[in-house]
Amino acid sequence: MNRFRLHYVLALLLCVSGIGVPVVRGQSQEFPVSTRTLKNGMKVLVQPDHSIPNVALYIFYRIGSRNEHPGTTGLSHFFEHMMFNGAKKYGPGDLDKVMEANGGSNNAYTTQNVTVYQDWFPRSAMSLIYDIEADRIRDLTFDPKKIASEREVVASERRLSVDNNNFGLLDEQLWATAFIAHTYQWPVIGWMSDIEHWTMEDLKHHFEMGYSPSNATMVVVGDVSPEEIFQLCEKYIEPIPSHSPPPPVTTIEPEQLGERRLVVHKPAELPILMIGYHIPKTDNPDYYALNIMRSVLFTGESSRMYQRLVDKDQLALDVSSQAEPAFDPTIAIITAQPRQGVDPQACEKAIYEELDKLKSAPISDKELEKAKNTRLVEFYREMQTINGRANTIGTYEVFMGDYNKLLDAAKSYSAVTKEDVQRVARKYFDPNNRTVATLLPENDEKAKQ
């Protein structure tokens, strides 16, 4: 049994004085994790928590849009839908009905890197949940009528979330411009022409390699014992054969040597500005310094960017930043919504000025301390619930390579210095390393011409 303790997180939180951020106080707690790799290659992590009679089960499949190619874009997201559409034992509609009848619920999400399935249920339904999961992993239906129906659902989702959504459209164009070689350049939902032309051979090949047990990590947190979970896995999951995993993504995005710009003209109430900077993959040592930097700039109404763009200069309605976990070097995106009548270039100029200030002079002790508090409290709050813990344990295992790195998370945040923040700002937020996407409103009369 591998074990880790989270009480040091509490101790660190107690040592860091709050600057406008509440400090979490509580007794030390131990969070043991047991691990086992099944004979078919699936790794299983179990963390008991008997505080409530419920269970959270996450299955991380290492299959996402980065594993697709022209002609098959969107297949990973498509299977997120198909996995709820019936298998050999639990037919169309049965999965949700049976699960809900037994007090459970479910969801799923797809990213560029992974497809993750989430089950939440009372411990009394454990055998049922494992039976359902085994059924759809082993015997998912490929009924042509269901495929045609779900294909249209995905096409409709694309029209709604991208084609007719200005933020979704601009985000898609940003990624397609920021990456010229790596597979992060195409959208998770897929290009419409690909959605319309996937073949049955495409579908079966993608499912076989992506949903191989050896390509998955299962995390179970809740009112369970490791022994009973491993027994359920041996009964329901271990007999499922594994297949060859997705081929490794070997393409490395070339270093960007100059700013790239794109403009989208579209009917809209307000313009949108997005700026993407290339940053390293999640398991890079600069991960923690970059998060602290983004907290200083973007987290809360007292952050530098919010104070400058929203409060002081009143250039934008909002400004934010996001960077998702990634297996390969990715981008951190800054998004601003300019106010009515404000030229997006004014927002852009203010953003660069704030970045330059951070590069030219260290942040204050108070800013550093507050950013650390914010990240540490967010981390601990995630670890307080069985759902948050399952997601966090799985994320560290899959993206950091080992859930045990949770041991170092709080320590790594606390070790970040003002000089580290300044260094990563200079290293990654360079003008030559950015892609700027702007959506400019186009009036209806012009759009009709």
Secondary structure in CASP SS format (residue, H / E / C, confidence):
PFRMAT SS
TARGET T0000
AUTHOR 0000-0000-0000
METHOD secondary structure of the structure
MODEL  1
M C 1.00
N C 1.00
R E 1.00
F E 1.00
R E 1.00
L C 1.00
H H 1.00
Y H 1.00
V H 1.00
L H 1.00
A H 1.00
L H 1.00
L H 1.00
L H 1.00
C H 1.00
V C 1.00
S C 1.00
G C 1.00
I C 1.00
G C 1.00
V C 1.00
P C 1.00
V C 1.00
V C 1.00
R C 1.00
G C 1.00
Q C 1.00
S C 1.00
Q C 1.00
E E 1.00
F E 1.00
P E 1.00
V C 1.00
S E 1.00
T E 1.00
R E 1.00
T E 1.00
L C 1.00
K C 1.00
N C 1.00
G C 1.00
M C 1.00
K E 1.00
V E 1.00
L E 1.00
V E 1.00
Q E 1.00
P E 1.00
D C 1.00
H C 1.00
S C 1.00
I C 1.00
P C 1.00
N E 1.00
V E 1.00
A E 1.00
L E 1.00
Y E 1.00
I E 1.00
F E 1.00
Y E 1.00
R C 1.00
I C 1.00
G C 1.00
S H 1.00
R H 1.00
N H 1.00
E C 1.00
H C 1.00
P C 1.00
G C 1.00
T C 1.00
T C 1.00
G C 1.00
L H 1.00
S H 1.00
H H 1.00
F H 1.00
F H 1.00
E H 1.00
H H 1.00
M H 1.00
M C 1.00
F C 1.00
N C 1.00
G C 1.00
A E 1.00
K C 1.00
K C 1.00
Y C 1.00
G C 1.00
P C 1.00
G C 1.00
D H 1.00
L H 1.00
D H 1.00
K H 1.00
V H 1.00
M H 1.00
E H 1.00
A H 1.00
N C 1.00
G C 1.00
G C 1.00
S E 1.00
N E 1.00
N E 1.00
A E 1.00
Y E 1.00
T E 1.00
T C 1.00
Q C 1.00
N C 1.00
V C 1.00
T E 1.00
V E 1.00
Y E 1.00
Q E 1.00
D E 1.00
W E 1.00
F E 1.00
P E 1.00
R H 1.00
S H 1.00
A H 1.00
M H 1.00
S H 1.00
L H 1.00
I H 1.00
Y H 1.00
D H 1.00
I H 1.00
E H 1.00
A H 1.00
D H 1.00
R H 1.00
I H 1.00
R H 1.00
D H 1.00
L E 1.00
T C 1.00
F C 1.00
D C 1.00
P H 1.00
K H 1.00
K H 1.00
I H 1.00
A H 1.00
S H 1.00
E H 1.00
R H 1.00
E H 1.00
V H 1.00
V H 1.00
A H 1.00
S H 1.00
E H 1.00
R H 1.00
R H 1.00
L H 1.00
S H 1.00
V H 1.00
D H 1.00
N C 1.00
N C 1.00
N H 1.00
F H 1.00
G H 1.00
L H 1.00
L H 1.00
D H 1.00
E H 1.00
Q H 1.00
L H 1.00
W H 1.00
A H 1.00
T H 1.00
A H 1.00
F C 1.00
I C 1.00
A C 1.00
H C 1.00
T H 1.00
Y H 1.00
Q H 1.00
W C 1.00
P C 1.00
V C 1.00
I C 1.00
G C 1.00
W C 1.00
M H 1.00
S H 1.00
D H 1.00
I H 1.00
E C 1.00
H C 1.00
W C 1.00
T C 1.00
M H 1.00
E H 1.00
D H 1.00
L H 1.00
K H 1.00
H H 1.00
H H 1.00
F H 1.00
E H 1.00
M H 1.00
G H 1.00
Y C 1.00
S C 1.00
P H 1.00
S H 1.00
N H 1.00
A E 1.00
T E 1.00
M E 1.00
V E 1.00
V E 1.00
V E 1.00
G E 1.00
D C 1.00
V C 1.00
S C 1.00
P H 1.00
E H 1.00
E H 1.00
I H 1.00
F H 1.00
Q H 1.00
L H 1.00
C H 1.00
E H 1.00
K H 1.00
Y H 1.00
I H 1.00
E C 1.00
P C 1.00
I C 1.00
P C 1.00
S C 1.00
H C 1.00
S C 1.00
P C 1.00
P C 1.00
P C 1.00
P C 1.00
V C 1.00
T C 1.00
T C 1.00
I C 1.00
E C 1.00
P C 1.00
E C 1.00
Q C 1.00
L C 1.00
G C 1.00
E C 1.00
R E 1.00
R E 1.00
L E 1.00
V E 1.00
V E 1.00
H E 1.00
K E 1.00
P C 1.00
A C 1.00
E C 1.00
L C 1.00
P C 1.00
I E 1.00
L E 1.00
M E 1.00
I E 1.00
G E 1.00
Y E 1.00
H E 1.00
I E 1.00
P C 1.00
K C 1.00
T C 1.00
D C 1.00
N C 1.00
P C 1.00
D C 1.00
Y H 1.00
Y H 1.00
A H 1.00
L H 1.00
N H 1.00
I H 1.00
M H 1.00
R H 1.00
S H 1.00
V H 1.00
L H 1.00
F H 1.00
T C 1.00
G C 1.00
E C 1.00
S C 1.00
S C 1.00
R H 1.00
M H 1.00
Y H 1.00
Q H 1.00
R H 1.00
L H 1.00
V H 1.00
D H 1.00
K H 1.00
D C 1.00
Q C 1.00
L C 1.00
A E 1.00
L E 1.00
D E 1.00
V E 1.00
S E 1.00
S E 1.00
Q E 1.00
A C 1.00
E C 1.00
P C 1.00
A C 1.00
F C 1.00
D C 1.00
P C 1.00
T E 1.00
I E 1.00
A E 1.00
I E 1.00
I E 1.00
T E 1.00
A E 1.00
Q E 1.00
P E 1.00
R C 1.00
Q C 1.00
G C 1.00
V C 1.00
D C 1.00
P H 1.00
Q H 1.00
A H 1.00
C H 1.00
E H 1.00
K H 1.00
A H 1.00
I H 1.00
Y H 1.00
E H 1.00
E H 1.00
L H 1.00
D H 1.00
K H 1.00
L H 1.00
K H 1.00
S H 1.00
A C 1.00
P C 1.00
I C 1.00
S C 1.00
D H 1.00
K H 1.00
E H 1.00
L H 1.00
E H 1.00
K H 1.00
A H 1.00
K H 1.00
N H 1.00
T H 1.00
R H 1.00
L H 1.00
V H 1.00
E H 1.00
F H 1.00
Y H 1.00
R H 1.00
E H 1.00
M H 1.00
Q H 1.00
T C 1.00
I H 1.00
N H 1.00
G H 1.00
R H 1.00
A H 1.00
N H 1.00
T H 1.00
I H 1.00
G H 1.00
T H 1.00
Y H 1.00
E H 1.00
V H 1.00
F H 1.00
M C 1.00
G C 1.00
D C 1.00
Y H 1.00
N H 1.00
K H 1.00
L H 1.00
L H 1.00
D H 1.00
A H 1.00
A H 1.00
K H 1.00
S H 1.00
Y H 1.00
S H 1.00
A H 1.00
V C 1.00
T C 1.00
K H 1.00
E H 1.00
D H 1.00
V H 1.00
Q H 1.00
R H 1.00
V H 1.00
A H 1.00
R H 1.00
K H 1.00
Y H 1.00
F C 1.00
D C 1.00
P H 1.00
N H 1.00
N H 1.00
R E 1.00
T E 1.00
V E 1.00
A E 1.00
T E 1.00
L E 1.00
L E 1.00
P E 1.00
E C 1.00
N C 1.00
D H 1.00
E H 1.00
K H 1.00
A H 1.00
K H 1.00
Q C 1.00
END
